[in-house]
Amino acid sequence: MLGEVISSSATTRPGDGRATRWAGQRERRRREFVDAALRAIAENGPQVSTTHIADEAGIARPQLYKHFDDATDLQRAIADEAALLVTTALRPLWELRGSAMQLITVAVDAHTGWLAENGNLYRYLSLHSYGDRDAVADVRTVIARQLTQLFEHYMTMFEMDTRVAESIAFGVVGLVDSCAAQWLENPNGVPRAELADLLTRWIWRVLDDTLRAGGDELDPHLPLPPPPPPPAFQPA
């Protein structure tokens, strides 16, 4: 486990700037070690050790002690960076244009594609939570909240009751994430493209049923009016 922070032996006087420089250097080094940890996770899996991380960073393991309070501090920093990577990778989805089916297809492909390429990192996030903090749940929440705003926009356009928009958004995100996560652990010979196609069809049927219940029908292949600009990016 990581030990306690080793205090700098240098004394600093208020206003001499050394404390500020040390804080900046410490933050820079933390980011470098987190980047090394992400590479180590990709290579060694979700049970990566601090020794793996130190080796990837090209340092002796005790050097990590100077930049993280303990193992939990390091794991939390990794989870924060990983969650930012996921939400950043998926952010372009909110600027898509096209038909309902095109939007769903691209979104599902992006989600399952990221998961397939970053399986070890996803597993790492799933393993590490801190009290009420769950990195995977945080990412799902960010995506679902953005999707809620998108649904509210189109439901308002169709003069539908928008109260169900949030429930649908969280349900759709949960469906994709849970199915893709299970597929990651046990694909059963199902190619990712086939999984993505299944999820796309299921999502459309949920949306189509919601529209019909509200008295509307939509051709999934006709272009939709552009959605509103995406909300200010707020990673979990």
CYANA upper distance limits for C-alpha pairs under 8 A (distance plus 0.5 A):
  1 MET  CA     50 THR  CA      7.91
  1 MET  CA     70 ASP  CA      7.53
  1 MET  CA     71 ALA  CA      6.11
  2 LEU  CA     50 THR  CA      8.03
  2 LEU  CA     64 LEU  CA      7.88
  2 LEU  CA     65 TYR  CA      6.54
  2 LEU  CA     68 PHE  CA      8.11
  2 LEU  CA     69 ASP  CA      7.92
  2 LEU  CA     70 ASP  CA      5.09
  2 LEU  CA     71 ALA  CA      5.26
  3 GLY  CA     65 TYR  CA      6.22
  3 GLY  CA     69 ASP  CA      7.38
  3 GLY  CA     70 ASP  CA      5.83
  3 GLY  CA     71 ALA  CA      8.05
  4 GLU  CA     65 TYR  CA      6.82
  4 GLU  CA     66 LYS  CA      8.42
  4 GLU  CA     68 PHE  CA      8.15
  4 GLU  CA     69 ASP  CA      5.76
  4 GLU  CA     70 ASP  CA      6.37
  5 VAL  CA     65 TYR  CA      5.85
  5 VAL  CA     66 LYS  CA      5.51
  5 VAL  CA     67 HIS  CA      7.18
  5 VAL  CA     68 PHE  CA      6.83
  5 VAL  CA     69 ASP  CA      5.68
  5 VAL  CA     70 ASP  CA      8.05
  6 ILE  CA     65 TYR  CA      6.92
  6 ILE  CA     66 LYS  CA      5.64
  7 SER  CA     66 LYS  CA      7.85
 12 THR  CA     16 ASP  CA      7.41
 12 THR  CA     18 ARG  CA      6.74
 12 THR  CA     19 ALA  CA      6.71
 13 ARG  CA     18 ARG  CA      8.49
 17 GLY  CA     21 ARG  CA      6.74
 18 ARG  CA     22 TRP  CA      6.53
 19 ALA  CA     23 ALA  CA      6.65
 20 THR  CA     24 GLY  CA      6.71
 21 ARG  CA     25 GLN  CA      6.59
 22 TRP  CA     26 ARG  CA      6.47
 23 ALA  CA     27 GLU  CA      6.69
 24 GLY  CA     28 ARG  CA      6.71
 25 GLN  CA     29 ARG  CA      6.63
 26 ARG  CA     30 ARG  CA      6.59
 26 ARG  CA     67 HIS  CA      6.60
 27 GLU  CA     31 ARG  CA      6.83
 27 GLU  CA     67 HIS  CA      8.37
 28 ARG  CA     32 GLU  CA      6.86
 29 ARG  CA     33 PHE  CA      6.68
 29 ARG  CA     67 HIS  CA      7.74
 30 ARG  CA     34 VAL  CA      6.62
 30 ARG  CA     67 HIS  CA      6.53
 30 ARG  CA     68 PHE  CA      8.03
 31 ARG  CA     35 ASP  CA      6.67
 32 GLU  CA     36 ALA  CA      6.76
 32 GLU  CA     57 ALA  CA      8.14
 33 PHE  CA     37 ALA  CA      6.56
 33 PHE  CA     53 ILE  CA      7.86
 33 PHE  CA     54 ALA  CA      8.28
 33 PHE  CA     57 ALA  CA      6.73
 33 PHE  CA     64 LEU  CA      8.39
 34 VAL  CA     38 LEU  CA      6.78
 34 VAL  CA     74 LEU  CA      8.18
 34 VAL  CA     77 ALA  CA      7.35
 34 VAL  CA     78 ILE  CA      6.12
 34 VAL  CA     81 GLU  CA      8.09
 35 ASP  CA     39 ARG  CA      7.03
 36 ALA  CA     40 ALA  CA      6.66
 36 ALA  CA     53 ILE  CA      6.52
 36 ALA  CA     54 ALA  CA      8.32
 36 ALA  CA     56 GLU  CA      6.10
 36 ALA  CA     57 ALA  CA      5.78
 37 ALA  CA     41 ILE  CA      6.52
 37 ALA  CA     52 HIS  CA      8.41
 37 ALA  CA     53 ILE  CA      5.47
 37 ALA  CA     56 GLU  CA      7.84
 37 ALA  CA     57 ALA  CA      8.40
 37 ALA  CA     78 ILE  CA      7.62
 38 LEU  CA     42 ALA  CA      6.79
 38 LEU  CA     78 ILE  CA      7.72
 38 LEU  CA     82 ALA  CA      8.38
 38 LEU  CA    121 LEU  CA      7.82
 39 ARG  CA     43 GLU  CA      6.87
 39 ARG  CA     56 GLU  CA      7.86
 40 ALA  CA     44 ASN  CA      6.25
 40 ALA  CA     45 GLY  CA      8.11
 40 ALA  CA     48 VAL  CA      7.30
 40 ALA  CA     52 HIS  CA      6.64
 40 ALA  CA     53 ILE  CA      6.17
 40 ALA  CA     56 GLU  CA      6.75
 41 ILE  CA     45 GLY  CA      5.37
 41 ILE  CA     46 PRO  CA      6.28
 41 ILE  CA     47 GLN  CA      8.23
 41 ILE  CA     48 VAL  CA      6.20
 41 ILE  CA    120 ASN  CA      6.81
 41 ILE  CA    121 LEU  CA      6.76
 41 ILE  CA    124 TYR  CA      8.12
 42 ALA  CA    118 ASN  CA      7.72
 42 ALA  CA    120 ASN  CA      6.13
 42 ALA  CA    121 LEU  CA      6.93
 44 ASN  CA     48 VAL  CA      6.21
 44 ASN  CA     52 HIS  CA      8.25
 45 GLY  CA    120 ASN  CA      5.61
 45 GLY  CA    121 LEU  CA      8.03
 45 GLY  CA    123 ARG  CA      8.50
 45 GLY  CA    124 TYR  CA      8.04
 46 PRO  CA    120 ASN  CA      6.00
 46 PRO  CA    121 LEU  CA      7.05
 46 PRO  CA    123 ARG  CA      6.22
 46 PRO  CA    124 TYR  CA      4.77
 46 PRO  CA    127 LEU  CA      8.08
 47 GLN  CA    124 TYR  CA      7.74
 48 VAL  CA     52 HIS  CA      6.86
 48 VAL  CA     53 ILE  CA      8.00
 49 SER  CA     53 ILE  CA      7.03
 50 THR  CA     54 ALA  CA      6.52
 50 THR  CA     61 ARG  CA      7.43
 51 THR  CA     55 ASP  CA      6.55
 51 THR  CA     61 ARG  CA      6.40
 52 HIS  CA     56 GLU  CA      6.66
 53 ILE  CA     57 ALA  CA      6.66
 54 ALA  CA     58 GLY  CA      6.57
 54 ALA  CA     59 ILE  CA      5.83
 54 ALA  CA     60 ALA  CA      6.51
 54 ALA  CA     61 ARG  CA      5.62
 54 ALA  CA     64 LEU  CA      7.76
 55 ASP  CA     59 ILE  CA      6.62
 55 ASP  CA     60 ALA  CA      7.71
 55 ASP  CA     61 ARG  CA      8.14
 59 ILE  CA     63 GLN  CA      7.22
 60 ALA  CA     64 LEU  CA      8.29
 61 ARG  CA     65 TYR  CA      8.21
 62 PRO  CA     66 LYS  CA      8.19
 63 GLN  CA     67 HIS  CA      8.13
 64 LEU  CA     68 PHE  CA      6.94
 65 TYR  CA     69 ASP  CA      7.47
 65 TYR  CA     70 ASP  CA      7.83
 68 PHE  CA     73 ASP  CA      6.29
 68 PHE  CA     74 LEU  CA      6.34
 69 ASP  CA     73 ASP  CA      6.19
 69 ASP  CA     74 LEU  CA      8.13
 70 ASP  CA     74 LEU  CA      7.09
 71 ALA  CA     75 GLN  CA      6.66
 72 THR  CA     76 ARG  CA      6.46
 73 ASP  CA     77 ALA  CA      6.74
 74 LEU  CA     78 ILE  CA      6.78
 75 GLN  CA     79 ALA  CA      6.63
 75 GLN  CA    128 HIS  CA      7.76
 76 ARG  CA     80 ASP  CA      6.61
 76 ARG  CA    130 TYR  CA      8.46
 77 ALA  CA     81 GLU  CA      6.78
 78 ILE  CA     82 ALA  CA      6.54
 79 ALA  CA     83 ALA  CA      6.50
 79 ALA  CA    125 LEU  CA      6.55
 79 ALA  CA    128 HIS  CA      8.23
 79 ALA  CA    135 ALA  CA      6.60
 80 ASP  CA     84 LEU  CA      6.76
 80 ASP  CA    135 ALA  CA      7.78
 80 ASP  CA    236 ALA  CA      8.19
 81 GLU  CA     85 LEU  CA      6.73
 82 ALA  CA     86 VAL  CA      6.82
 82 ALA  CA    121 LEU  CA      7.93
 82 ALA  CA    125 LEU  CA      8.24
 83 ALA  CA     87 THR  CA      6.79
 83 ALA  CA    135 ALA  CA      6.86
 83 ALA  CA    136 VAL  CA      7.88
 83 ALA  CA    138 ASP  CA      8.09
 83 ALA  CA    139 VAL  CA      6.53
 83 ALA  CA    235 PRO  CA      7.76
 83 ALA  CA    236 ALA  CA      7.24
 84 LEU  CA     88 THR  CA      6.41
 84 LEU  CA    235 PRO  CA      6.28
 84 LEU  CA    236 ALA  CA      7.73
 85 LEU  CA     89 ALA  CA      6.49
 86 VAL  CA     90 LEU  CA      6.84
 86 VAL  CA    114 TRP  CA      8.36
 86 VAL  CA    139 VAL  CA      7.72
 87 THR  CA     91 ARG  CA      6.45
 87 THR  CA    139 VAL  CA      7.03
 87 THR  CA    142 VAL  CA      7.93
 87 THR  CA    143 ILE  CA      7.83
 87 THR  CA    235 PRO  CA      6.95
 88 THR  CA     92 PRO  CA      8.39
 90 LEU  CA    110 ALA  CA      7.44
 90 LEU  CA    111 HIS  CA      7.75
 91 ARG  CA     95 GLU  CA      8.34
 92 PRO  CA     96 LEU  CA      7.55
 93 LEU  CA    103 LEU  CA      8.46
 93 LEU  CA    106 VAL  CA      8.05
 93 LEU  CA    107 ALA  CA      6.62
 94 TRP  CA    146 GLN  CA      8.35
 94 TRP  CA    229 PRO  CA      8.36
 94 TRP  CA    230 PRO  CA      6.36
 95 GLU  CA    227 PRO  CA      8.26
 95 GLU  CA    229 PRO  CA      7.71
 95 GLU  CA    230 PRO  CA      7.39
 96 LEU  CA    103 LEU  CA      7.15
 97 ARG  CA    103 LEU  CA      7.59
 97 ARG  CA    223 PRO  CA      8.30
 97 ARG  CA    224 LEU  CA      7.98
 97 ARG  CA    226 PRO  CA      6.61
 97 ARG  CA    227 PRO  CA      8.33
 98 GLY  CA    102 GLN  CA      6.41
 98 GLY  CA    103 LEU  CA      6.94
 98 GLY  CA    222 LEU  CA      8.18
 98 GLY  CA    223 PRO  CA      5.26
 98 GLY  CA    224 LEU  CA      6.39
 98 GLY  CA    226 PRO  CA      8.43
 99 SER  CA    103 LEU  CA      6.74
 99 SER  CA    220 PRO  CA      6.56
 99 SER  CA    221 HIS  CA      5.64
 99 SER  CA    222 LEU  CA      5.58
 99 SER  CA    223 PRO  CA      4.46
 99 SER  CA    224 LEU  CA      5.74
100 ALA  CA    104 ILE  CA      6.73
100 ALA  CA    220 PRO  CA      5.51
100 ALA  CA    221 HIS  CA      6.99
100 ALA  CA    222 LEU  CA      7.89
100 ALA  CA    223 PRO  CA      7.67
100 ALA  CA    224 LEU  CA      7.25
101 MET  CA    105 THR  CA      6.47
101 MET  CA    200 THR  CA      8.22
101 MET  CA    204 TRP  CA      7.68
101 MET  CA    220 PRO  CA      5.66
101 MET  CA    221 HIS  CA      6.41
102 GLN  CA    106 VAL  CA      6.61
102 GLN  CA    221 HIS  CA      7.93
103 LEU  CA    107 ALA  CA      6.61
104 ILE  CA    108 VAL  CA      6.56
104 ILE  CA    200 THR  CA      6.49
104 ILE  CA    203 ILE  CA      8.04
104 ILE  CA    204 TRP  CA      8.02
105 THR  CA    109 ASP  CA      6.55
105 THR  CA    196 ALA  CA      8.06
105 THR  CA    197 ASP  CA      8.03
105 THR  CA    200 THR  CA      6.20
106 VAL  CA    110 ALA  CA      6.57
107 ALA  CA    111 HIS  CA      6.74
108 VAL  CA    112 THR  CA      6.58
108 VAL  CA    176 VAL  CA      7.79
108 VAL  CA    196 ALA  CA      6.50
108 VAL  CA    199 LEU  CA      7.62
108 VAL  CA    200 THR  CA      7.05
109 ASP  CA    113 GLY  CA      6.16
109 ASP  CA    193 ALA  CA      8.29
109 ASP  CA    196 ALA  CA      6.43
110 ALA  CA    114 TRP  CA      6.55
111 HIS  CA    115 LEU  CA      6.83
111 HIS  CA    176 VAL  CA      8.42
112 THR  CA    116 ALA  CA      6.58
112 THR  CA    180 ALA  CA      6.69
112 THR  CA    192 ARG  CA      7.75
112 THR  CA    196 ALA  CA      7.41
113 GLY  CA    117 GLU  CA      6.74
113 GLY  CA    192 ARG  CA      8.33
114 TRP  CA    118 ASN  CA      6.48
115 LEU  CA    119 GLY  CA      5.93
115 LEU  CA    122 TYR  CA      7.37
115 LEU  CA    180 ALA  CA      7.99
115 LEU  CA    181 ALA  CA      8.22
115 LEU  CA    184 LEU  CA      8.17
116 ALA  CA    184 LEU  CA      7.35
118 ASN  CA    122 TYR  CA      6.77
119 GLY  CA    123 ARG  CA      6.70
119 GLY  CA    184 LEU  CA      7.53
120 ASN  CA    124 TYR  CA      6.62
121 LEU  CA    125 LEU  CA      6.77
122 TYR  CA    126 SER  CA      6.71
122 TYR  CA    136 VAL  CA      8.18
123 ARG  CA    127 LEU  CA      6.72
124 TYR  CA    128 HIS  CA      6.87
125 LEU  CA    129 SER  CA      7.97
125 LEU  CA    134 ASP  CA      8.34
125 LEU  CA    135 ALA  CA      6.32
125 LEU  CA    136 VAL  CA      6.51
126 SER  CA    134 ASP  CA      8.16
126 SER  CA    135 ALA  CA      7.72
126 SER  CA    136 VAL  CA      6.59
128 HIS  CA    134 ASP  CA      7.81
128 HIS  CA    135 ALA  CA      8.11
129 SER  CA    133 ARG  CA      5.96
129 SER  CA    134 ASP  CA      5.16
129 SER  CA    135 ALA  CA      7.06
130 TYR  CA    134 ASP  CA      7.17
133 ARG  CA    138 ASP  CA      8.26
134 ASP  CA    138 ASP  CA      6.58
135 ALA  CA    139 VAL  CA      6.89
135 ALA  CA    236 ALA  CA      8.20
136 VAL  CA    140 ARG  CA      6.83
137 ALA  CA    141 THR  CA      6.57
138 ASP  CA    142 VAL  CA      6.82
138 ASP  CA    236 ALA  CA      5.69
139 VAL  CA    143 ILE  CA      6.85
139 VAL  CA    235 PRO  CA      8.12
139 VAL  CA    236 ALA  CA      6.61
140 ARG  CA    144 ALA  CA      6.48
140 ARG  CA    170 PHE  CA      8.39
140 ARG  CA    173 VAL  CA      7.07
140 ARG  CA    174 GLY  CA      7.88
140 ARG  CA    177 ASP  CA      8.38
141 THR  CA    145 ARG  CA      6.51
141 THR  CA    170 PHE  CA      8.03
141 THR  CA    236 ALA  CA      8.34
142 VAL  CA    146 GLN  CA      6.92
142 VAL  CA    234 GLN  CA      7.93
142 VAL  CA    235 PRO  CA      7.17
142 VAL  CA    236 ALA  CA      6.85
143 ILE  CA    147 LEU  CA      6.62
143 ILE  CA    173 VAL  CA      7.87
144 ALA  CA    148 THR  CA      6.46
144 ALA  CA    166 GLU  CA      8.04
144 ALA  CA    169 ALA  CA      5.78
144 ALA  CA    170 PHE  CA      5.62
144 ALA  CA    173 VAL  CA      6.62
145 ARG  CA    149 GLN  CA      7.08
145 ARG  CA    166 GLU  CA      7.79
145 ARG  CA    169 ALA  CA      7.88
145 ARG  CA    170 PHE  CA      8.28
146 GLN  CA    150 LEU  CA      7.05
146 GLN  CA    230 PRO  CA      7.98
146 GLN  CA    231 PRO  CA      7.62
147 LEU  CA    151 PHE  CA      6.68
147 LEU  CA    169 ALA  CA      6.16
148 THR  CA    152 GLU  CA      6.55
148 THR  CA    165 ALA  CA      6.03
148 THR  CA    166 GLU  CA      5.47
148 THR  CA    168 ILE  CA      8.27
148 THR  CA    169 ALA  CA      5.79
148 THR  CA    170 PHE  CA      8.37
149 GLN  CA    153 HIS  CA      6.69
149 GLN  CA    165 ALA  CA      8.39
150 LEU  CA    154 TYR  CA      7.10
150 LEU  CA    227 PRO  CA      7.23
150 LEU  CA    228 PRO  CA      8.07
151 PHE  CA    155 MET  CA      6.41
151 PHE  CA    162 THR  CA      8.36
151 PHE  CA    165 ALA  CA      6.17
151 PHE  CA    169 ALA  CA      7.94
152 GLU  CA    156 THR  CA      6.42
152 GLU  CA    162 THR  CA      6.00
152 GLU  CA    165 ALA  CA      6.28
153 HIS  CA    157 MET  CA      6.83
153 HIS  CA    227 PRO  CA      7.58
153 HIS  CA    228 PRO  CA      7.95
154 TYR  CA    158 PHE  CA      6.79
154 TYR  CA    227 PRO  CA      8.24
155 MET  CA    159 GLU  CA      6.57
155 MET  CA    160 MET  CA      5.51
155 MET  CA    161 ASP  CA      7.39
155 MET  CA    162 THR  CA      6.47
155 MET  CA    165 ALA  CA      8.37
156 THR  CA    160 MET  CA      6.22
156 THR  CA    161 ASP  CA      7.90
156 THR  CA    162 THR  CA      7.19
158 PHE  CA    216 ASP  CA      7.87
160 MET  CA    214 GLY  CA      6.60
161 ASP  CA    214 GLY  CA      8.14
164 VAL  CA    168 ILE  CA      6.72
165 ALA  CA    169 ALA  CA      6.60
166 GLU  CA    170 PHE  CA      6.65
167 SER  CA    171 GLY  CA      6.47
168 ILE  CA    172 VAL  CA      6.52
169 ALA  CA    173 VAL  CA      6.73
170 PHE  CA    174 GLY  CA      6.46
171 GLY  CA    175 LEU  CA      6.56
172 VAL  CA    176 VAL  CA      6.83
172 VAL  CA    203 ILE  CA      7.03
173 VAL  CA    177 ASP  CA      6.53
174 GLY  CA    178 SER  CA      6.33
175 LEU  CA    179 CYS  CA      6.49
176 VAL  CA    180 ALA  CA      6.38
176 VAL  CA    199 LEU  CA      7.11
177 ASP  CA    181 ALA  CA      6.40
178 SER  CA    182 GLN  CA      6.67
179 CYS  CA    183 TRP  CA      6.62
180 ALA  CA    184 LEU  CA      6.57
180 ALA  CA    195 LEU  CA      8.30
181 ALA  CA    185 GLU  CA      7.14
182 GLN  CA    186 ASN  CA      6.62
182 GLN  CA    187 PRO  CA      8.00
183 TRP  CA    187 PRO  CA      4.86
183 TRP  CA    188 ASN  CA      8.10
187 PRO  CA    191 PRO  CA      7.94
190 VAL  CA    194 GLU  CA      6.92
190 VAL  CA    195 LEU  CA      7.18
191 PRO  CA    195 LEU  CA      6.97
192 ARG  CA    196 ALA  CA      6.57
193 ALA  CA    197 ASP  CA      6.66
194 GLU  CA    198 LEU  CA      6.77
195 LEU  CA    199 LEU  CA      6.74
196 ALA  CA    200 THR  CA      6.55
197 ASP  CA    201 ARG  CA      6.80
198 LEU  CA    202 TRP  CA      6.70
199 LEU  CA    203 ILE  CA      6.55
200 THR  CA    204 TRP  CA      6.74
201 ARG  CA    205 ARG  CA      6.78
202 TRP  CA    206 VAL  CA      6.92
203 ILE  CA    207 LEU  CA      6.82
204 TRP  CA    208 ASP  CA      6.33
204 TRP  CA    220 PRO  CA      8.46
205 ARG  CA    209 ASP  CA      6.43
206 VAL  CA    210 THR  CA      6.81
207 LEU  CA    211 LEU  CA      6.69
208 ASP  CA    212 ARG  CA      6.63
208 ASP  CA    217 GLU  CA      7.76
208 ASP  CA    218 LEU  CA      7.88
209 ASP  CA    213 ALA  CA      6.55
210 THR  CA    214 GLY  CA      6.88
211 LEU  CA    215 GLY  CA      6.93
211 LEU  CA    216 ASP  CA      5.58
211 LEU  CA    217 GLU  CA      6.58
211 LEU  CA    218 LEU  CA      8.08
212 ARG  CA    216 ASP  CA      5.44
212 ARG  CA    217 GLU  CA      6.18
